[in-house]
Amino acid sequence: MKIKTLILYLFFISTIACSSSILANDEPVKPIAPVKEINLGQVELGKKLFFDPRLSRSGFISCNSCHNLSMGGTDNLKTSIGHKWQQGPINSPTVLNSSLNIAQFWDGRAADLKEQAGGPIANPGEMASTHTLALDVLQSIPAYVREFKQVFGTTEINIEYVTEAIAEFEKTLVTPNSRFDQWLLGDENAITSTELAGYSLFKNIGCIACHNGESLGGNSFQKMGLVSPYVTTNKAEGLFGVTGKDMDRFKFKVPTLRNIELTYPYFHDGEAATLTEAVSIMGKLQLGQNFTQENNAKIVAFLKTLTGDQPSFIIPLLPASVDKTPKPTPFD
Amino acid sequence: MKIKTLILYLFFISTIACSSSILANDEPVKPIAPVKEINLGQVELGKKLFFDPRLSRSGFISCNSCHNLSMGGTDNLKTSIGHKWQQGPINSPTVLNSSLNIAQFWDGRAADLKEQAGGPIANPGEMASTHTLALDVLQSIPAYVREFKQVFGTTEINIEYVTEAIAEFEKTLVTPNSRFDQWLLGDENAITSTELAGYSLFKNIGCIACHNGESLGGNSFQKMGLVSPYVTTNKAEGLFGVTGKDMDRFKFKVPTLRNIELTYPYFHDGEAATLTEAVSIMGKLQLGQNFTQENNAKIVAFLKTLTGDQPSFIIPLLPASVDKTPKPTPFD
C-alpha cells in the first residue's frame, strides 16, 4: 500500500511538473520571474536617488517624474517634460521590467540600466544637471555620505556608485504574477476565453515575432513601418543614430507589452492614445493586416492580462540638504 | 501589606501622571498628538488624489510635486514651479501638520485644508486645470468612480468629495515623536543640554510669543518685520490681500517650526537659505536682538530636535486612464 501510494504520488507530481513545464517551455511568452540576487543596501540607496529631485539642476525633476512608479513607470505623456518645461524628443519608456531589455533607450544607446541612469541627469533637455554638480550635492549631505560608505565602503561618492545603486533599485521593478503569467504557470481559469482567443490571434497573426519572451518585447530592434511607412513628425531615427548604418534608420527597440494598459500613450512618439489604435496601426504597418473590430478587441483584451504586480514599497525619505549643499537653480 | 502596596502604587502612578502633566501643561510647546478619528476610506482615496498629476492640465504636477512627502512636505525651492515652469509667487509651506494651522496659505485665505485643496488645481500658475476638467478626468476612470462610490456613496464625483478626501489624507500627515516631544513627555535624555539651552533662549528671548503650541506656529498672523522692516522683492502682502485692512499688510501666518530642518529655504519668499540665517534675521526683525553666534547655534540645535516621525506609507498606485479620459495638454 505504501509503495503504491508513493508511486501514485510521484506520478501525480510528475504530471503537474510536466504540464507546467509544457506551458512554460512551449509558449513563446515566458512568465516574469521574481527578482533574485539583489543587493538590498544598493536598492534602498538607489530608491532614494531615484526619487531625489536634487539630481536635477532645478531641484524639481527626479527619475520618478518621468518614470512614475504610481503610473506604470511612465509619465503617461506623449513626450516628457524636461528642465524649464522643455518638450522631450521621445516617449518615456516604462522603467518596469527594464532590466530585461536587450539595451536601454528606444535606440539602445545605453548597454544597461547603469549606463542609462547617468544620461538623463546630465541631459540639458531633461534633468539638466552635470555629474559633477549632482555628485557635489550628494557629497555635501552627511546622511548620503554615510549610506554610500555603508553600501560601497567609501565616502568618495562617484557617478559609478550613483548609477549602480539606481540600476540595482530598478532591477527590483519587475512585475510578476499578471493574470497571463498565472495562466502560463498552469491556472487555466486565470484568463477568459476571449483573452485566450486574443493571445491565439496575437501568435497566429505574427505579433509574437517581435513581442515575445519574458517582456513580450525589449529583446530586439525592429523597423517602425515594416510593411508600410510610419508617418510622424517626430524626428527620432532610432538605432541609426547609434550605428550610423542606413539599414538601422527607424529601427527602435521593440517596447515591452508588460503592463501596457498602464503605459499609454504608445509608440516612440506617443502618438497612439489607446491600445485599440496602437493594435490597429501595428497590424497595418508591421503585418499588413486590417484587424476586424472584433479581433482588435480580442487582442486588446489579451494585452490587458499582462498587468503584473506593481512595485510596492514605502515612500522613501530623502536626507535633508545642509547649509553647504549647492542650491537648486530652477529659474536661472 | 496589600493596602500599603496599593497606596505606594497609587502614589507612584500619580507622581508620574503629575510630572508628565507638569511638563505637558506648563510648557508653551505641546507634543504633537497622533491623529485620531480618521476616515480610512477617504484617506486612501485622498492619498491617490494627492499623488495624481492628472489633476493638473499638464498631467505632470501633483500636490506631491510642491508638497513632496519625501522632503518634509515641501519642494525645498524658494518659490515653486508651476504649469509651464511658471515661477510661483511664494514659498510652498509644508503640508506636514498643516491640519493644525489656524487657516491655510501664508495669507490664510482658505479656512481649512478642504478649502485649500481646491486652490492649486485651478490656479493658472500652479496646476492650471479647472475643477470641471479635473472632475471629468476622475469621472472617466472606472476605478476612481468605484472608489468614490465606496467612500462617499455616490458615483457622481464632485469637487467637494475630491477636496474632502485630500484633506482627510492630509490630516494623517502629522509628525509626532520628535526628540523634543519625547522630552516634553518626560524623557529627560531625549535632548542634549545644548538643545535644552537653545529652548530656554527661544523662550526667554521671545521667539515663543509667536512660535508656540503644538506646531510652534501656525496659530496666528504676525507682521513680517515687526521691529525693523523686512526688505524683499517678493510682492506678497499677506493678510492684507484677504482683509483689505492696512493694518494687515505684511502680516503672514506664522510658519510652523515642526520639521524645520527639512523645510528649507525659509520665510514666505524663501530667501533665508539656512536655519542660522533665518534665526539671525528673525532675531533682528521681530525681536530687535542680535544673537551671538553661540546663542544662534543653540537655538538652531533646539530647532533640529523638532523633526518628528515622517509619514510612512506605501506609494499609491493610481488607477489607469481609459480611452475616453481627457488627455493632458502640457505643451498647448
HADDOCK unambig.tbl for C-alpha pairs under 7 A between the chains (distance, minus, plus):
assign (segid A and resid 70 and name CA) (segid B and resid 315 and name CA) 6.79 0.50 0.50
assign (segid A and resid 70 and name CA) (segid B and resid 316 and name CA) 5.84 0.50 0.50
assign (segid A and resid 70 and name CA) (segid B and resid 317 and name CA) 4.45 0.50 0.50
assign (segid A and resid 70 and name CA) (segid B and resid 318 and name CA) 5.53 0.50 0.50
assign (segid A and resid 71 and name CA) (segid B and resid 317 and name CA) 6.58 0.50 0.50
assign (segid A and resid 71 and name CA) (segid B and resid 318 and name CA) 5.92 0.50 0.50
assign (segid A and resid 84 and name CA) (segid B and resid 85 and name CA) 5.59 0.50 0.50
assign (segid A and resid 85 and name CA) (segid B and resid 84 and name CA) 5.60 0.50 0.50
assign (segid A and resid 85 and name CA) (segid B and resid 85 and name CA) 5.70 0.50 0.50
assign (segid A and resid 262 and name CA) (segid B and resid 320 and name CA) 5.65 0.50 0.50
assign (segid A and resid 274 and name CA) (segid B and resid 323 and name CA) 5.76 0.50 0.50
assign (segid A and resid 312 and name CA) (segid B and resid 314 and name CA) 6.35 0.50 0.50
assign (segid A and resid 312 and name CA) (segid B and resid 315 and name CA) 6.68 0.50 0.50
assign (segid A and resid 313 and name CA) (segid B and resid 314 and name CA) 5.15 0.50 0.50
assign (segid A and resid 313 and name CA) (segid B and resid 315 and name CA) 6.16 0.50 0.50
assign (segid A and resid 314 and name CA) (segid B and resid 312 and name CA) 6.34 0.50 0.50
assign (segid A and resid 314 and name CA) (segid B and resid 313 and name CA) 5.14 0.50 0.50
assign (segid A and resid 314 and name CA) (segid B and resid 314 and name CA) 4.20 0.50 0.50
assign (segid A and resid 314 and name CA) (segid B and resid 315 and name CA) 5.88 0.50 0.50
assign (segid A and resid 315 and name CA) (segid B and resid 70 and name CA) 6.79 0.50 0.50
assign (segid A and resid 315 and name CA) (segid B and resid 312 and name CA) 6.65 0.50 0.50
assign (segid A and resid 315 and name CA) (segid B and resid 313 and name CA) 6.13 0.50 0.50
assign (segid A and resid 315 and name CA) (segid B and resid 314 and name CA) 5.88 0.50 0.50
assign (segid A and resid 315 and name CA) (segid B and resid 315 and name CA) 5.28 0.50 0.50
assign (segid A and resid 316 and name CA) (segid B and resid 70 and name CA) 5.85 0.50 0.50
assign (segid A and resid 317 and name CA) (segid B and resid 70 and name CA) 4.46 0.50 0.50
assign (segid A and resid 317 and name CA) (segid B and resid 71 and name CA) 6.58 0.50 0.50
assign (segid A and resid 318 and name CA) (segid B and resid 70 and name CA) 5.54 0.50 0.50
assign (segid A and resid 318 and name CA) (segid B and resid 71 and name CA) 5.91 0.50 0.50
assign (segid A and resid 320 and name CA) (segid B and resid 262 and name CA) 5.64 0.50 0.50
assign (segid A and resid 323 and name CA) (segid B and resid 274 and name CA) 5.76 0.50 0.50
